[in-house]
Amino acid sequence: MSLVTTLIAVGCSQFDKLKAAILDIRQENITPQRGQEDGHDNATAICIVQATLNVCIRHHQGLME
């Protein structure tokens, strides 16, 4: 019973970390970009967001294994 409780707690904390990472992506990369008109800066920001999302997806897949 104690092992199950511990595993559930670890799993929940990992999902909380994943949620925080996704929210952090939005705060750091999407919200500040609204005022920028330059397409180059926007393309760079999209690449950064995509790379960070890929890391989050790999983290989630690792949790589900």
N, CA, C and O of each residue as an XYZ file, in Angstrom:
260
protein
N       0.816     -1.181      0.000
C       0.000      0.000      0.000
C       0.874      1.264      0.000
O       0.580      2.229     -0.706
N       1.926      1.246      0.782
C       2.823      2.393      0.861
C       3.526      2.628     -0.478
O       3.722      3.776     -0.877
N       3.903      1.565     -1.167
C       4.561      1.685     -2.466
C       3.621      2.326     -3.486
O       4.037      3.196     -4.252
N       2.377      1.908     -3.499
C       1.394      2.466     -4.428
C       1.207      3.957     -4.164
O       1.172      4.751     -5.103
N       1.087      4.336     -2.918
C       0.917      5.739     -2.552
C       2.117      6.561     -2.997
O       1.956      7.667     -3.513
N       3.307      6.035     -2.801
C       4.524      6.729     -3.206
C       4.580      6.892     -4.718
O       4.919      7.967     -5.211
N       4.254      5.842     -5.456
C       4.279      5.922     -6.915
C       3.256      6.919     -7.449
O       3.533      7.639     -8.408
N       2.095      6.964     -6.845
C       1.078      7.932     -7.264
C       1.554      9.353     -6.973
O       1.362     10.250     -7.793
N       2.166      9.562     -5.823
C       2.675     10.888     -5.467
C       3.767     11.330     -6.441
O       3.797     12.490     -6.852
N       4.650     10.427     -6.807
C       5.718     10.759     -7.758
C       5.118     11.077     -9.121
O       5.520     12.047     -9.765
N       4.168     10.274     -9.562
C       3.516     10.526    -10.847
C       2.812     11.874    -10.875
O       2.919     12.608    -11.857
N       2.105     12.201     -9.826
C       1.403     13.483     -9.752
C       2.377     14.654     -9.764
O       2.115     15.674    -10.401
N       3.490     14.513     -9.069
C       4.467     15.601     -9.052
C       5.095     15.785    -10.435
O       5.402     16.910    -10.831
N       5.287     14.687    -11.172
C       5.820     14.796    -12.520
C       4.831     15.505    -13.448
O       5.238     16.308    -14.288
N       3.553     15.218    -13.302
C       2.550     15.907    -14.110
C       2.458     17.384    -13.733
O       2.206     18.228    -14.592
N       2.660     17.696    -12.464
C       2.690     19.099    -12.047
C       3.881     19.831    -12.670
O       3.758     20.983    -13.085
N       5.034     19.159    -12.733
C       6.205     19.750    -13.368
C       5.946     19.990    -14.847
O       6.345     21.017    -15.394
N       5.280     19.046    -15.490
C       4.955     19.177    -16.904
C       4.005     20.360    -17.137
O       4.191     21.140    -18.071
N       3.009     20.480    -16.294
C       2.063     21.599    -16.400
C       2.785     22.931    -16.222
O       2.533     23.876    -16.969
N       3.673     23.012    -15.247
C       4.426     24.243    -15.009
C       5.318     24.582    -16.202
O       5.457     25.750    -16.564
N       5.917     23.570    -16.808
C       6.783     23.810    -17.970
C       5.976     24.340    -19.146
O       6.440     25.229    -19.860
N       4.778     23.810    -19.358
C       3.938     24.282    -20.459
C       3.467     25.705    -20.207
O       3.457     26.524    -21.125
N       3.076     26.009    -18.978
C       2.668     27.375    -18.660
C       3.838     28.348    -18.792
O       3.654     29.499    -19.188
N       5.033     27.882    -18.459
C       6.224     28.706    -18.576
C       6.515     29.041    -20.037
O       6.961     30.147    -20.342
N       6.268     28.101    -20.934
C       6.456     28.342    -22.366
C       5.584     29.517    -22.795
O       6.036     30.410    -23.511
N       4.365     29.504    -22.360
C       3.432     30.570    -22.747
C       3.899     31.920    -22.215
O       3.890     32.910    -22.947
N       4.301     31.970    -20.969
C       4.710     33.239    -20.365
C       5.981     33.790    -20.999
O       6.083     34.994    -21.236
N       6.942     32.928    -21.273
C       8.228     33.399    -21.771
C       8.231     33.689    -23.255
O       8.925     34.604    -23.699
N       7.472     32.936    -24.038
C       7.629     33.031    -25.483
C       6.418     33.560    -26.241
O       6.585     34.243    -27.252
N       5.241     33.275    -25.796
C       4.071     33.665    -26.572
C       3.593     35.057    -26.190
O       3.389     35.889    -27.073
N       3.411     35.333    -24.928
C       2.869     36.613    -24.483
C       3.742     37.806    -24.893
O       3.183     38.790    -25.377
N       5.074     37.789    -24.734
C       5.876     38.951    -25.125
C       5.908     39.188    -26.637
O       6.223     40.298    -27.065
N       5.593     38.190    -27.451
C       5.710     38.307    -28.891
C       4.558     39.068    -29.533
O       4.626     39.375    -30.724
N       3.530     39.376    -28.805
C       2.350     40.012    -29.403
C       2.660     41.360    -30.022
O       2.078     41.701    -31.052
N       3.545     42.130    -29.439
C       3.819     43.462    -29.939
C       4.844     43.502    -31.056
O       5.041     44.559    -31.654
N       5.493     42.414    -31.357
C       6.553     42.422    -32.356
C       5.974     42.234    -33.750
O       5.080     41.417    -33.972
N       6.511     43.017    -34.684
C       6.055     42.953    -36.062
C       7.038     42.186    -36.942
O       6.649     41.688    -37.998
N       8.281     42.081    -36.541
C       9.319     41.466    -37.363
C       9.087     39.969    -37.497
O       8.993     39.264    -36.493
N       8.995     39.482    -38.716
C       8.744     38.059    -38.966
C       9.894     37.170    -38.534
O       9.673     36.027    -38.132
N      11.129     37.678    -38.611
C      12.291     36.876    -38.231
C      12.264     36.555    -36.749
O      12.497     35.413    -36.354
N      11.979     37.558    -35.926
C      11.901     37.334    -34.489
C      10.763     36.371    -34.152
O      10.884     35.528    -33.263
N       9.669     36.513    -34.873
C       8.524     35.640    -34.653
C       8.867     34.199    -35.032
O       8.482     33.269    -34.322
N       9.581     34.002    -36.135
C       9.974     32.657    -36.556
C      10.924     32.032    -35.536
O      10.826     30.840    -35.243
N      11.830     32.824    -35.003
C      12.750     32.328    -33.981
C      11.983     31.916    -32.728
O      12.266     30.877    -32.130
N      11.015     32.735    -32.337
C      10.211     32.426    -31.150
C       9.417     31.145    -31.362
O       9.284     30.341    -30.441
N       8.894     30.949    -32.559
C       8.137     29.726    -32.856
C       9.038     28.504    -32.772
O       8.622     27.462    -32.265
N      10.262     28.620    -33.262
C      11.213     27.509    -33.168
C      11.542     27.171    -31.719
O      11.648     26.000    -31.355
N      11.700     28.198    -30.901
C      11.995     27.982    -29.485
C      10.816     27.299    -28.796
O      10.998     26.361    -28.020
N       9.607     27.778    -29.088
C       8.409     27.177    -28.500
C       8.283     25.727    -28.938
O       7.978     24.860    -28.120
N       8.513     25.451    -30.215
C       8.405     24.085    -30.727
C       9.414     23.163    -30.048
O       9.075     22.040    -29.676
N      10.643     23.627    -29.886
C      11.665     22.809    -29.237
C      11.302     22.532    -27.780
O      11.480     21.416    -27.293
N      10.797     23.545    -27.090
C      10.415     23.364    -25.698
C       9.217     22.435    -25.572
O       9.161     21.611    -24.659
N       8.256     22.564    -26.486
C       7.116     21.648    -26.472
C       7.556     20.216    -26.744
O       7.021     19.281    -26.149
N       8.517     20.038    -27.630
C       9.029     18.689    -27.901
C       9.631     18.065    -26.641
O       9.449     16.874    -26.385
N      10.341     18.868    -25.863
C      10.903     18.378    -24.603
C       9.775     17.967    -23.656
O       9.854     16.923    -23.009
N       8.724     18.791    -23.578
C       7.587     18.480    -22.709
C       6.884     17.200    -23.167
O       6.472     16.385    -22.341
N       6.750     17.030    -24.464
C       6.097     15.823    -24.996
C       6.923     14.585    -24.664
O       6.376     13.555    -24.271
N       8.244     14.689    -24.822
C       9.097     13.536    -24.477
C       8.989     13.225    -22.984
O       8.974     12.058    -22.593
N       8.915     14.268    -22.148
C       8.767     14.072    -20.711
C       7.441     13.348    -20.420
O       7.400     12.412    -19.621
N       6.374     13.789    -21.071
C       5.068     13.161    -20.878
C       5.092     11.703    -21.346
O       4.558     10.826    -20.667
N       5.694     11.447    -22.476
C       5.778     10.067    -22.970
C       6.565      9.192    -22.005
O       6.229      8.026    -21.800
N       7.611      9.757    -21.415
C       8.383      9.016    -20.421
C       7.538      8.688    -19.187
O       7.697      7.624    -18.589
N       6.651      9.594    -18.811
C       5.780      9.337    -17.670
C       4.780      8.223    -17.971
O       4.419      7.447    -17.086
N       4.343      8.151    -19.205
C       3.308      7.187    -19.574
C       3.855      5.785    -19.801
O       3.078      4.835    -19.888
N       5.162      5.633    -19.897
C       5.752      4.300    -20.112
C       5.691      3.450    -18.882
O       6.144      2.306    -18.899
